[in-house]
Structures are given as structure tokens and as C-alpha cells.
Amino acid sequence: MVAGTLPSSPSIPKFSPSPSSETLKGAFKHLNLAFFSSTAKSLRALKTTRGRGSALGAQMASETALKTPFLLDFETSVFKKDAISLANRDEFIVRGGRDLFKLLPDAFNGINQIGVIGWGSQGPAQAQNLRDSLAEAKSDIVVKVGLRKGSRSFAEARAAGFTEENGTLGDIYETISGSDLVLLLISDAAQADNYEKIFSCMKPNSILGLSHGFLLGHLQSIGLDFPKNIGVIAVCPKGMGPSVRRLYVQGKEINGAGINSSFAVHQDVDGRATNVALGWSVALGSPFTFATTLEQEYKSDIFGERGECFPTPIILY
Ligand SMILES: NC(=O)c1ccc[n+]([C@@H]2O[C@H](COP(=O)([O-])OP(=O)(O)OC[C@H]3O[C@@H](n4cnc5c(N)ncnc54)[C@H](OP(=O)(O)O)[C@@H]3O)[C@@H](O)[C@H]2O)c1
């Protein structure tokens, strides 16, 4: 395996570019509330209710989650966890590589369809990397792209081999309701605007996958949380979508060069979430996958982006 970059410490704010104007607009819109909501409110006890029927049918908690300590350790029954020492602190990682693709069917236990929602920067890269990795593992898990009605991206997705005819391209909400793992890769602003319908379409015990913690910050800012009958995980590549794809393709020659990713398990309804998140990251081609939390992810990422992109007076408004 060839490492793209050194593994990164989740405790250090990292620049992870997601520079679409919509994303930044959403960040501005919700920043004040999102950052301040992480104090007192997030320390209240979480009401845990397991719902039936649709995910939205499960009562959305009106108070934000009691945060567990920022543990970097995790357990996985599928992949090998390695300890590394960074700044005199032990951290745990999973090293990637194409030789691990054979483990993907185990990691994705219970998953028949992965819905990749959106075709912006991350969508094309993640959909194609997942499809290629699962094909190499001889898995029959379907990777299906879901797009909004009338989207101009249908043509691009078809050109990449996702088609209505072979059942790998369809409407956004039909794809969400038919998927066991939903990778929500529409813009962060669109996530904030459409989360209710998205949640209502998700199957109970399905898993929502994010590549940014922004939606958590938004939900916290309005006193909500994710529905309790779905898993919530994140895999956040530390690079732009085109690089996630390009390095994966280049890595075919050298067992898996790619882009490192952080991963987080925010909600685990049935014990599968860690393996699924790690499988997603390995399938993307991440040379190193390291643990973080969804909350740490959005805070470090938005601070990082704003620190890089905007002058101090704007950051401190
Ligand atoms: N940019 C990066 O490289 C990067 C890096 C790490 C993490 N992330 C995270 O990955 C996620 C996706 O970001 P991105 O940059 O790849 O995508 P993006 O460019 O922010 O969003 C593009 C996608 O969002 C869809 N979209 C926009 N408004 C919509 C609406 N109202 N309803 C349905 N779909 C809508 C677009 O649909 P159409 O195709 O129809 O226009 C398009 O497919 C975000 O959470 C982001 O923070 C991004």
C-alpha cells in the first residue's frame, strides 16, 4: 500500500475543502447557532426512543445528544486496527488497500443497495469508487445514484455507467427509500433544507452516511437530532471529489493510493455501524482511516475553511 499523506490527528483542525458556494452560504447561515449549540444543550441527556415505521415516525429528539467523551478508539470485527503515536498520543487507524476489498461483503453485512445521493464533487467519485471496489470484491451490492427531478446531472451519471435501465440511477427519494446505506452527498445547504423529507424516506435500521458533520450542526442549532431508528455515520475524505477518484484510479497499479478519510459513528442502532463506515472508507481507497466524531468534524472543518478562506473580522462576527 502506498500512503497518499500521513495520517492526520482529528484533534488538529484540518482543511478539508468543500468550497461550493452553497456549502459556504449554508455555513454562514447556520454558523452562529451551530457553534454555540454545542455547549449546554449538547450536555443534556438524550431521550432515546426506538420508533417503528418510517425513520421520521421515530420521534426526533427535541434535545441534542449527550456527547460521549471524544474517544479515538473503536472496535471492528472486520478490519485490522493499528495504533500509531502522534504527538505522544496513541491514535487508532485502519490502513486501506485494494487487498482489503475482499472484506467489503462482511463489512457491508445486511446491505443490498447503497444509494449515493448527489452528483457534485464527492458524488461521482464516491459512487464510482464504491462500484469498482465492490465489483472487484465480486459483491452483488448495488450502488445506485439518486438525483433530484430534472437534474442536469442525470446525463453525467449515465455517461459514468449509472443508468435507469440497469437500476443504478433514479429519483432521489425513491433511491433513499430503497437503500440500506444512504450516502447523502448533496450540498450542505440542500441537506439543511430537505432533511425532513430525507429522514421520512429512510427505512428503519438503514444507515445514513455523511461526508461532513454540517447536518448535525444544523439540527443542533434548531434543537433537533437524527431519528433514532437509523444509524448515522460519516466518512469524510480529506480532499476534493475529483482527487478521491483520480488517486483511486491511479492506485489500481499500486494497491490503493488515495485520500485519507476520517470516520465517525454518531448512532449505531444494531452494532453494524463501525464496520459499515470502515468498509465505505476502504472502498473509497482511503490509505488511512482515522476516528473522529461528527461534531468534531464539522467544527474543525468549518473553522479550517473559514480560517483559510476568509479574513479574521468575518470569522469572528
Ligand atoms: N467538495 C468536496 O470535495 C468535499 C470534500 C469533503 C466533504 N464534502 C462534503 O460532501 C458533501 C457533498 O458536497 P459536494 O461538494 O460533493 O456537493 P455540492 O457541490 O455541494 O452539491 C452538489 C449536489 O447537490 C445537489 N443539490 C443541490 N441542491 C439540491 C436540492 N435542493 N435537492 C437535491 N439535490 C440538490 C446537486 O444536484 P444537481 O446535480 O441536480 O445540481 C448536486 O448533485 C457535503 O456534505 C460536503 O460538505 C465535500
The ligand as a Gaussian input file, in Angstrom:
#p B3LYP/6-31G(d) Opt

LIG

0 1
 N      -16.437000      19.375000      -2.167000
 C      -15.668000      18.407000      -1.660000
 O      -14.738000      17.944000      -2.279000
 C      -15.973000      17.848000      -0.314000
 C      -14.936000      17.319000       0.472000
 C      -15.248000      16.688000       1.672000
 C      -16.574000      16.631000       2.074000
 N      -17.567000      17.202000       1.319000
 C      -18.955000      17.080000       1.748000
 O      -19.616000      16.215000       0.830000
 C      -20.983000      16.581000       0.711000
 C      -21.301000      16.854000      -0.749000
 O      -20.581000      18.010000      -1.145000
 P      -20.161000      18.255000      -2.677000
 O      -19.216000      19.402000      -2.662000
 O      -19.755000      16.973000      -3.275000
 O      -21.541000      18.614000      -3.374000
 P      -22.081000      20.070000      -3.739000
 O      -21.359000      20.577000      -4.939000
 O      -22.114000      20.927000      -2.519000
 O      -23.593000      19.678000      -4.127000
 C      -23.863000      19.218000      -5.417000
 C      -25.023000      18.279000      -5.438000
 O      -26.091000      18.753000      -4.597000
 C      -27.299000      18.610000      -5.346000
 N      -28.308000      19.529000      -4.864000
 C      -28.197000      20.869000      -4.673000
 N      -29.369000      21.360000      -4.208000
 C      -30.239000      20.314000      -4.142000
 C      -31.594000      20.184000      -3.742000
 N      -32.294000      21.226000      -3.307000
 N      -32.144000      18.954000      -3.788000
 C      -31.438000      17.887000      -4.206000
 N      -30.135000      17.944000      -4.597000
 C      -29.567000      19.153000      -4.563000
 C      -26.895000      18.951000      -6.773000
 O      -27.880000      18.481000      -7.619000
 P      -27.767000      18.676000      -9.203000
 O      -26.797000      17.610000      -9.611000
 O      -29.150000      18.435000      -9.671000
 O      -27.277000      20.067000      -9.439000
 C      -25.574000      18.195000      -6.861000
 O      -25.774000      16.856000      -7.204000
 C      -21.172000      17.792000       1.611000
 O      -21.637000      17.356000       2.857000
 C      -19.762000      18.360000       1.726000
 O      -19.556000      19.127000       2.892000
 C      -17.291000      17.801000       0.130000

